[in-house]
Amino acid sequence: MKMKVLVLFVATVLVAYECHGSDYQKFPLQMKTGFGGQYSNEVACASWRLGVEANNVVKWQTVPAACGEYIADYVLGDQYRSDSKTVNQQAYFYAKSLKLTNKDVFVLDVDDTTLSNLQYFANHGFGVEPHNTTAFKNWVLDGEAFALPETLKMYNKLLALGIKIVFLSERPLSLGDVTAKNLKEVGFNTWEKLILRDPSEYSGKLSFEYKSAEREKLEKEGYRIIGNVGDQWSDLLGSNKGTRTFKLPNPLYYD
C-alpha cells in the first residue's frame, strides 16, 4: 500500500512538472547584462532616484531632463506619500521604544521635511531647471508652503510622548518671521527652538558644517538629540547628529 502511494505521488509530481515546469524556465534567476535599450526610461529613472536616496549619486545639479516626467509622477503620486509615511512611522516607533527624559529632542529640517515646496518645484520643472536662489526666496516669502502630512502626524505623536521639537533650517535669519508663521498656519504650532542660519556666523560654511555646529550647541545646552529627520544628506551627516537619523525621500534637489 505504501509503495502504491509513493508511486502515485511521484507520478503526480512528474505530471505537474510537465504541465508547469516549462513556465518557470521563462524567468531565469540571473540578472541581465548591459543597460541601453533593453530597459525603459522609467526603469532607468527609478534607478537614478534610488541612487540619489542612498547617497550614491552625489553632487548633482539638476534632475536629468529625461527623468523630469518620472520625478513629477513620483512626487505627485501615492509612492512618495507612502515612502514618507514609512520613514515617519519608523521615527515614531523608535521614539516610542525609548526611556525618555525631559531633555530629549527630535531635530527636524524645515524645507521638504516639514514644509513642502512642491508648488515651487512644479513651477520650475520638478528639479530639471537649475535652482534659482532668488525665485526660491520669493516663494518662501509668500509663506504658502503646506505641511508634509506624514511629518505632521509624526510631529504630533512625538509631542504626545513629551519629546521636544527643534527645527533646524538652512533658511537665513531674515526669514524667521515668515517661517514661524507658515509653520503655525499649517499645524506645527509649538517647538522648543527654531534655528535658522546666521550668515555672519556661518558664511562660507557647508550645510552639514552649519547643522553639525548647531546640534553641538544643543547638546552643550543639555539636550539629548534622540532623533534627526531630514530630506537631504546634509541634514544627517556630520557630528552630533543624534542617536538615530531618518532620511525622507526627496529627488528634487541635492544639498
PEURGI-V183748 format. One record per pair of residues at least 12 apart in sequence whose C-alpha atoms are under 7 Angstrom apart, sorted by the first residue. I is the first residue (numbers start at 1). J is the second residue. D is the distance in whole Angstrom. If there is no record, write none. Layout:
I&J&D / I&J&D
This chain:
42&70&6 / 45&67&6 / 45&70&7 / 49&251&6 / 52&251&7 / 53&249&7 / 59&254&7 / 60&254&6 / 61&130&7 / 61&254&7 / 62&127&6 / 62&128&5 / 62&129&6 / 62&130&6 / 62&253&7 / 63&127&5 / 63&128&5 / 63&252&7 / 64&128&6 / 65&128&6 / 68&125&7 / 68&126&6 / 68&128&6 / 71&126&7 / 72&126&6 / 83&249&7 / 84&150&6 / 84&248&6 / 84&249&6 / 85&150&5 / 87&246&7 / 87&248&6 / 88&150&6 / 88&151&6 / 88&154&6 / 89&154&7 / 91&246&7 / 92&154&6 / 92&158&7 / 103&222&7 / 103&223&5 / 103&224&6 / 104&163&6 / 104&164&6 / 104&223&6 / 104&224&5 / 104&225&6 / 104&226&6 / 105&163&6 / 105&164&5 / 105&165&6 / 105&166&7 / 105&223&7 / 105&224&6 / 105&225&5 / 105&226&6 / 105&227&7 / 106&163&7 / 106&164&6 / 106&165&5 / 106&166&6 / 106&225&6 / 106&226&6 / 106&227&5 / 106&228&6 / 107&165&6 / 107&166&5 / 107&167&6 / 107&168&7 / 107&227&6 / 107&228&5 / 107&229&6 / 108&166&6 / 108&167&5 / 108&168&6 / 108&228&6 / 108&229&5 / 108&230&6 / 109&167&6 / 109&168&5 / 109&169&5 / 109&229&6 / 109&230&5 / 109&235&7 / 110&167&6 / 110&168&7 / 110&169&5 / 112&231&6 / 113&148&7 / 113&230&6 / 113&231&6 / 113&248&7 / 114&147&6 / 114&148&6 / 114&151&6 / 115&145&6 / 115&146&6 / 115&147&5 / 115&148&6 / 116&145&6 / 116&146&6 / 116&147&6 / 116&148&6 / 117&145&6 / 120&139&7 / 126&252&6 / 127&252&5 / 127&253&6 / 141&178&6 / 143&178&6 / 143&179&7 / 143&182&5 / 144&182&7 / 145&182&7 / 146&186&6 / 147&186&6 / 164&191&7 / 164&192&6 / 165&191&5 / 165&192&5 / 166&191&6 / 166&192&6 / 166&193&5 / 166&194&6 / 167&193&6 / 167&194&5 / 167&195&6 / 168&194&6 / 168&195&5 / 168&196&6 / 169&195&6 / 169&196&5 / 169&197&7 / 170&196&6 / 170&197&6 / 171&196&6 / 171&197&6 / 172&196&5 / 172&197&5 / 172&198&6 / 172&199&7 / 173&196&5 / 173&197&6 / 173&198&6 / 176&196&7 / 207&234&6 / 208&234&5 / 208&235&6 / 208&237&6 / 208&238&6 / 209&238&7 / 211&235&7 / 212&238&6 / 212&239&5 / 212&240&6 / 212&241&7 / 215&240&6 / 215&241&7 / 216&240&6 / 225&242&5 / 225&243&6 / 226&242&5 / 226&243&5 / 226&244&6 / 227&242&6 / 227&243&6 / 227&244&5 / 227&245&6 / 228&241&7 / 228&242&6 / 228&244&6 / 228&245&5 / 228&246&6 / 229&245&6 / 229&246&5 / 229&247&6 / 230&246&7 / 230&247&5 / 230&248&6 / 231&247&6 / 231&248&4 / 231&249&6 / 231&250&6 / 232&254&7 / 232&255&6 / 233&255&7 / 234&255&6
